[in-house]
Amino acid sequence: MREINAVAIPHPARRAASSNWAMAFRTDGMDETTSAVILCVIEHAPQCIRHDLDAKDEAIRTRAEVTLAAMIVGMLREGSGEAGTA
């Protein structure tokens, strides 16, 4: 498990091979693991981020989008062994 903003997220690569939902999410150019990472982060996003993504205020919405993107990038880097590189 990996902690992101105090939310426990199971590493998606462990369940990517057997998950139908990961296949449904796949798009051209994305492998199963990448799709699974993105879905896992979105599924486990804290409620405050989900709420802010729906905000009318553009600044709040943008902050939530950037936060979610950073969470996804962090998990993708961890999965590719790039953790800790900037």
LINMO-V654209 format. One record per residue. N is the residue number from 1. RES is the residue in three letters. NEAR is the number of other ideal C-beta (glycine too) atoms within 8 Angstrom. D_LAST is the distance of its C-alpha to the last C-alpha in Angstrom with 2 decimals. Layout:
BEGIN
[[N | RES | NEAR | D_LAST] [N | RES | NEAR | D_LAST]]
END
This chain:
BEGIN
[[1 | MET | 6 | 22.16] [2 | ARG | 8 | 18.90] [3 | GLU | 8 | 19.04] [4 | ILE | 11 | 17.49] [5 | ASN | 6 | 19.05] [6 | ALA | 5 | 21.93] [7 | VAL | 9 | 22.75] [8 | ALA | 7 | 23.19] [9 | ILE | 12 | 21.98] [10 | PRO | 8 | 23.28] [11 | HIS | 9 | 21.01] [12 | PRO | 14 | 22.23] [13 | ALA | 9 | 22.38] [14 | ARG | 6 | 25.38] [15 | ARG | 10 | 27.35] [16 | ALA | 12 | 26.22] [17 | ALA | 5 | 28.91] [18 | SER | 4 | 31.80] [19 | SER | 9 | 30.91] [20 | ASN | 5 | 32.86] [21 | TRP | 7 | 30.79] [22 | ALA | 14 | 27.71] [23 | MET | 9 | 29.97] [24 | ALA | 6 | 31.23] [25 | PHE | 10 | 27.78] [26 | ARG | 9 | 26.79] [27 | THR | 6 | 26.52] [28 | ASP | 3 | 26.67] [29 | GLY | 3 | 23.63] [30 | MET | 7 | 22.31] [31 | ASP | 6 | 23.10] [32 | GLU | 10 | 24.48] [33 | THR | 10 | 21.45] [34 | THR | 9 | 19.26] [35 | SER | 15 | 22.23] [36 | ALA | 15 | 22.78] [37 | VAL | 14 | 19.27] [38 | ILE | 10 | 19.66] [39 | LEU | 12 | 23.21] [40 | CYS | 12 | 22.53] [41 | VAL | 14 | 20.01] [42 | ILE | 9 | 22.53] [43 | GLU | 6 | 25.43] [44 | HIS | 9 | 24.01] [45 | ALA | 11 | 22.72] [46 | PRO | 8 | 24.32] [47 | GLN | 6 | 27.53] [48 | CYS | 6 | 26.37] [49 | ILE | 11 | 23.71] [50 | ARG | 9 | 26.41] [51 | HIS | 8 | 28.79] [52 | ASP | 11 | 26.54] [53 | LEU | 10 | 25.89] [54 | ASP | 6 | 29.67] [55 | ALA | 9 | 30.03] [56 | LYS | 3 | 32.12] [57 | ASP | 6 | 30.13] [58 | GLU | 5 | 27.51] [59 | ALA | 6 | 25.18] [60 | ILE | 9 | 25.30] [61 | ARG | 13 | 24.86] [62 | THR | 8 | 21.83] [63 | ARG | 9 | 20.17] [64 | ALA | 12 | 20.96] [65 | GLU | 9 | 19.67] [66 | VAL | 8 | 16.24] [67 | THR | 9 | 16.23] [68 | LEU | 13 | 17.40] [69 | ALA | 8 | 14.89] [70 | ALA | 8 | 12.00] [71 | MET | 12 | 14.06] [72 | ILE | 12 | 14.51] [73 | VAL | 8 | 10.94] [74 | GLY | 10 | 10.36] [75 | MET | 15 | 13.53] [76 | LEU | 10 | 12.94] [77 | ARG | 10 | 9.85] [78 | GLU | 11 | 12.07] [79 | GLY | 11 | 14.91] [80 | SER | 6 | 13.52] [81 | GLY | 5 | 12.42] [82 | GLU | 7 | 8.66] [83 | ALA | 7 | 8.46] [84 | GLY | 3 | 6.51] [85 | THR | 5 | 3.75] [86 | ALA | 1 | 0.00]]
END
